[in-house]
Amino acid sequence: MIEKKETWGLIPNVKKAVALLGLVPVILMTSCQSDKDESSNELTAYPSSLISTPIVTSNFSVAIAESQTPVNIQPSSAITFHSSDPAIHYGAITLNSVVNYAGEYLKINVAGADNQNNYITVGGKKYNLASFHFHHSSEHTIDGKYSTMEIHFVNVASDNSYAVLGVMVDLGNANTSLQSLFSQSPAVNNGVSSSNTVFNIASLLPDNTREYYTYSGSLTTPNFGSHSAITNGGPVTWFVFKNKQQLSTANFNNYKSIYTEPNFRAIQPLNGRKVYVNPGF
């Protein structure tokens, strides 16, 4: 998400801070009005403590350093809530910036009218779609299990807050929408393709977008070496859909013929953060 080339790996654990004013309510998810029923392990609305504030990409606090993405999601431990958020308004875009990002992953930039017309809202806050990109394998895990791929839809608010939708993808049936994008990927590092064809972004979402896991985390790209002290930015509101997309082995092999090396970041510790689940009803 930040255009900077580094290697993939673990972020070192940072020693616990006792208290950090300002960022703590967002990152460490302290209680708020929407969390009032948490003692019963069920909330009545989307947790307002997860709605992100402007992202920090330098001079990281301990709170951000300890609130990194991706995480292992354990459904049995997730706190249940019921909400119609996020409201997803995705439709057609014109493919005029299909990017081979440094030979690491396929990225589609969304700008102009397409950026304004494709957006999500969370708690009434609007985030416009800036780009979406691919990882193999997935970055998040569910009960320790990886999916074959993961798609990240990066949405940015006017105050530079981030909200990202994560779609897990498993091997299964052929996926014509994914194949269309893979086929348009430049074969050379940092190449850009501009077919100017119309593509429906909503076709990449699972049929059911009401069921998802959500938590406060960080960016995951670029990733840094296992011996690096650099931390990815945050806070980022994350939504990881429970329902998945599929792609065939042929689809996946086509992608891997261009992006030969996996580009997923190592699982990061929760460090006391809570993961919430919307069961969709």
C-alpha positions as CSV (number, residue, x, y, z in Angstrom):
1,M,0.0,0.0,0.0
2,I,3.0,2.4,0.6
3,E,5.0,2.4,-2.6
4,K,8.4,1.3,-1.2
5,K,10.3,-1.8,-2.1
6,E,11.5,-4.1,0.7
7,T,11.5,-7.8,1.5
8,W,8.9,-9.8,3.2
9,G,9.1,-10.9,6.9
10,L,8.3,-10.6,10.5
11,I,8.0,-7.3,12.5
12,P,9.8,-7.7,15.8
13,N,7.7,-7.6,18.9
14,V,7.7,-4.3,20.7
15,K,7.6,-4.1,24.5
16,K,4.2,-3.3,25.9
17,A,3.4,0.4,26.7
18,V,1.4,1.2,29.9
19,A,-0.7,3.9,28.3
20,L,-0.8,6.0,25.1
21,L,-3.2,8.8,24.8
22,G,-5.0,9.5,21.5
23,L,-4.1,6.4,19.6
24,V,-5.0,3.9,22.3
25,P,-8.8,4.2,21.8
26,V,-8.3,3.4,18.1
27,I,-5.5,0.9,18.1
28,L,-6.0,-1.0,21.4
29,M,-9.7,-0.7,21.2
30,T,-10.7,0.6,24.5
31,S,-14.4,0.6,25.5
32,C,-16.9,2.9,23.9
33,Q,-20.7,3.2,23.7
34,S,-21.0,0.7,20.9
35,D,-19.0,-1.8,23.0
36,K,-21.3,-1.6,26.0
37,D,-22.5,-5.2,25.7
38,E,-19.1,-6.7,25.3
39,S,-19.3,-8.5,28.7
40,S,-21.9,-10.7,27.1
41,N,-19.6,-11.3,24.1
42,E,-22.1,-9.7,21.8
43,L,-22.4,-6.1,20.6
44,T,-25.3,-4.2,19.3
45,A,-23.6,-2.2,16.5
46,Y,-20.4,-1.8,14.6
47,P,-17.6,-1.1,17.2
48,S,-16.9,2.7,16.9
49,S,-13.4,2.1,18.3
50,L,-12.4,0.3,15.1
51,I,-13.3,3.3,12.8
52,S,-9.8,4.4,11.7
53,T,-8.2,7.8,12.1
54,P,-5.6,9.3,9.8
55,I,-2.9,6.8,9.1
56,V,0.6,7.2,10.6
57,T,3.5,6.1,8.4
58,S,6.5,7.4,10.4
59,N,7.5,8.1,14.0
60,F,5.5,5.1,15.0
61,S,4.1,4.9,18.5
62,V,4.2,1.6,20.4
63,A,0.5,1.3,19.9
64,I,0.9,1.1,16.1
65,A,4.0,-1.1,16.3
66,E,2.0,-3.6,18.4
67,S,-1.1,-3.5,16.2
68,Q,0.1,-5.0,13.0
69,T,-1.5,-7.0,10.2
70,P,-2.0,-9.8,9.2
71,V,-3.3,-11.8,12.1
72,N,-4.6,-15.3,12.7
73,I,-8.4,-15.1,13.1
74,Q,-9.9,-17.5,15.6
75,P,-13.7,-17.6,15.1
76,S,-14.3,-19.2,18.5
77,S,-12.8,-16.2,20.2
78,A,-14.3,-13.4,18.0
79,I,-16.8,-11.0,19.6
80,T,-20.2,-11.1,17.9
81,F,-22.0,-7.9,16.8
82,H,-24.7,-7.0,14.3
83,S,-24.3,-4.2,11.8
84,S,-25.2,-3.2,8.3
85,D,-21.7,-1.7,7.9
86,P,-19.7,-1.6,5.8
87,A,-22.0,-0.3,3.1
88,I,-20.2,-1.3,-0.1
89,H,-20.8,0.7,-3.3
90,Y,-18.6,-1.0,-5.9
91,G,-19.4,-1.2,-9.6
92,A,-17.6,-0.7,-12.9
93,I,-14.2,0.9,-13.5
94,T,-12.1,1.4,-16.6
95,L,-8.8,-0.5,-16.4
96,N,-6.3,2.1,-17.3
97,S,-3.6,1.3,-14.6
98,V,-3.0,-2.4,-14.3
99,V,0.4,-2.6,-12.6
100,N,3.1,-5.3,-12.1
101,Y,4.3,-3.9,-8.8
102,A,8.0,-4.6,-8.7
103,G,7.5,-8.2,-9.8
104,E,5.8,-8.9,-6.4
105,Y,2.1,-8.6,-7.0
106,L,-0.6,-7.4,-9.4
107,K,-2.1,-4.0,-8.5
108,I,-5.0,-2.1,-10.1
109,N,-5.1,1.6,-9.4
110,V,-8.5,3.4,-9.3
111,A,-8.5,7.1,-9.9
112,G,-10.7,10.0,-11.1
113,A,-14.4,9.3,-11.5
114,D,-13.9,5.6,-10.8
115,N,-12.3,6.5,-7.4
116,Q,-15.3,8.8,-6.6
117,N,-18.0,6.3,-7.7
118,N,-16.6,3.3,-5.9
119,Y,-16.5,3.5,-2.1
120,I,-17.6,2.0,1.2
121,T,-19.0,3.7,4.3
122,V,-18.4,2.7,7.9
123,G,-20.3,4.4,10.7
124,G,-21.2,7.1,8.2
125,K,-17.6,7.7,7.2
126,K,-16.8,7.4,3.5
127,Y,-13.8,5.7,2.1
128,N,-13.1,5.8,-1.7
129,L,-11.5,2.9,-3.4
130,A,-7.9,3.8,-4.3
131,S,-6.6,0.4,-5.5
132,F,-6.8,-3.3,-5.1
133,H,-4.1,-5.9,-5.3
134,F,-3.3,-9.6,-4.8
135,H,-1.3,-11.8,-2.5
136,H,-0.3,-15.4,-2.7
137,S,-0.8,-17.1,-0.4
138,S,-3.3,-15.3,1.7
139,E,-2.0,-13.0,4.4
140,H,-4.7,-13.7,7.1
141,T,-5.2,-17.2,8.4
142,I,-8.4,-18.7,9.8
143,D,-7.6,-21.0,12.7
144,G,-4.1,-21.2,11.4
145,K,-5.1,-22.1,7.8
146,Y,-4.0,-20.1,4.8
147,S,-6.0,-19.7,1.6
148,T,-4.4,-19.8,-1.8
149,M,-4.7,-16.1,-2.4
150,E,-6.1,-12.9,-0.8
151,I,-7.4,-9.8,-2.5
152,H,-7.1,-6.4,-0.7
153,F,-9.4,-3.5,-1.6
154,V,-7.7,-0.4,-0.2
155,N,-10.2,2.4,0.6
156,V,-9.1,5.9,1.8
157,A,-11.1,8.6,3.4
158,S,-10.7,12.3,2.8
159,D,-8.7,12.6,6.1
160,N,-6.3,9.9,5.0
161,S,-7.9,7.1,7.1
162,Y,-7.7,3.6,5.6
163,A,-10.3,0.8,5.5
164,V,-9.4,-2.4,3.7
165,L,-11.6,-5.3,2.5
166,G,-9.9,-8.7,2.4
167,V,-11.3,-11.5,0.2
168,M,-9.8,-14.9,0.6
169,V,-9.5,-17.1,-2.5
170,D,-9.3,-20.9,-2.5
171,L,-8.7,-23.4,-5.3
172,G,-11.9,-24.6,-6.9
173,N,-13.9,-23.5,-9.9
174,A,-12.4,-21.4,-12.7
175,N,-12.9,-17.6,-12.2
176,T,-13.3,-15.6,-15.4
177,S,-13.1,-12.2,-13.6
178,L,-9.8,-13.0,-12.0
179,Q,-8.4,-14.5,-15.2
180,S,-9.4,-11.3,-17.0
181,L,-7.2,-9.3,-14.7
182,F,-4.3,-11.8,-14.6
183,S,-4.3,-11.9,-18.5
184,Q,-3.8,-8.1,-18.5
185,S,-1.0,-8.1,-16.0
186,P,2.3,-6.7,-17.5
187,A,4.9,-9.4,-17.7
188,V,7.8,-7.0,-16.7
189,N,8.5,-5.5,-13.4
190,N,6.9,-2.1,-12.8
191,G,5.1,-2.4,-16.2
192,V,1.7,-0.7,-16.6
193,S,-1.1,-2.0,-18.8
194,S,-3.9,0.3,-20.0
195,S,-6.5,-1.7,-21.9
196,N,-9.2,0.9,-21.1
197,T,-11.8,-1.9,-20.9
198,V,-14.6,-1.9,-18.4
199,F,-14.4,-4.2,-15.4
200,N,-17.0,-4.8,-12.7
201,I,-15.1,-4.8,-9.3
202,A,-18.2,-6.3,-7.5
203,S,-17.5,-9.5,-9.3
204,L,-14.5,-10.1,-7.1
205,L,-16.5,-9.9,-3.9
206,P,-18.0,-13.0,-2.3
207,D,-21.8,-13.5,-2.8
208,N,-22.3,-12.8,0.9
209,T,-20.5,-9.7,2.2
210,R,-22.5,-9.4,5.4
211,E,-20.5,-12.0,7.2
212,Y,-17.0,-10.9,8.1
213,Y,-14.3,-10.5,10.7
214,T,-13.1,-7.0,11.6
215,Y,-10.3,-5.5,13.7
216,S,-7.9,-2.6,13.9
217,G,-4.5,-3.3,12.3
218,S,-1.9,-1.9,9.9
219,L,-0.8,-1.9,6.2
220,T,0.9,-5.1,5.1
221,T,2.8,-3.8,2.1
222,P,5.6,-3.3,1.8
223,N,6.9,-6.0,4.1
224,F,10.2,-5.8,5.7
225,G,13.0,-8.2,6.5
226,S,12.9,-10.4,9.6
227,H,15.7,-8.3,11.1
228,S,14.2,-4.9,10.3
229,A,12.9,-2.6,13.1
230,I,10.6,-0.8,10.6
231,T,6.9,-1.0,11.2
232,N,4.0,-0.7,8.7
233,G,1.6,2.2,9.1
234,G,-1.7,2.3,10.9
235,P,-4.4,2.4,12.1
236,V,-6.3,0.5,9.4
237,T,-9.8,-0.8,9.8
238,W,-9.8,-4.3,8.4
239,F,-12.8,-6.4,7.1
240,V,-12.0,-10.0,6.2
241,F,-15.0,-11.8,4.6
242,K,-16.0,-15.2,5.9
243,N,-17.2,-16.3,2.5
244,K,-14.5,-16.8,-0.2
245,Q,-13.9,-16.6,-3.9
246,Q,-12.5,-19.5,-5.9
247,L,-10.1,-19.9,-8.8
248,S,-8.9,-22.9,-10.7
249,T,-5.4,-24.4,-10.7
250,A,-5.0,-23.0,-14.3
251,N,-6.0,-19.5,-13.1
252,F,-3.5,-19.7,-10.2
253,N,-0.7,-21.1,-12.4
254,N,-1.2,-18.2,-14.8
255,Y,-0.8,-15.7,-12.0
256,K,2.3,-17.6,-10.7
257,S,3.9,-17.6,-14.1
258,I,4.3,-13.8,-13.7
259,Y,4.6,-13.5,-9.9
260,T,6.7,-16.5,-9.1
261,E,7.5,-15.8,-5.4
262,P,4.9,-15.7,-2.6
263,N,4.2,-12.2,-1.2
264,F,2.5,-12.6,2.1
265,R,3.6,-11.1,5.4
266,A,4.2,-13.3,8.4
267,I,1.3,-13.5,11.0
268,Q,1.6,-10.7,13.6
269,P,0.6,-11.0,17.3
270,L,-2.7,-9.6,18.4
271,N,-1.1,-8.0,21.5
272,G,-4.5,-7.8,23.3
273,R,-6.5,-6.6,20.3
274,K,-10.0,-7.9,19.9
275,V,-11.4,-9.5,16.7
276,Y,-15.1,-9.1,16.0
277,V,-17.4,-11.1,13.9
278,N,-20.6,-10.0,12.1
279,P,-22.8,-13.1,11.5
280,G,-24.8,-11.3,8.9
281,F,-28.3,-11.3,10.4
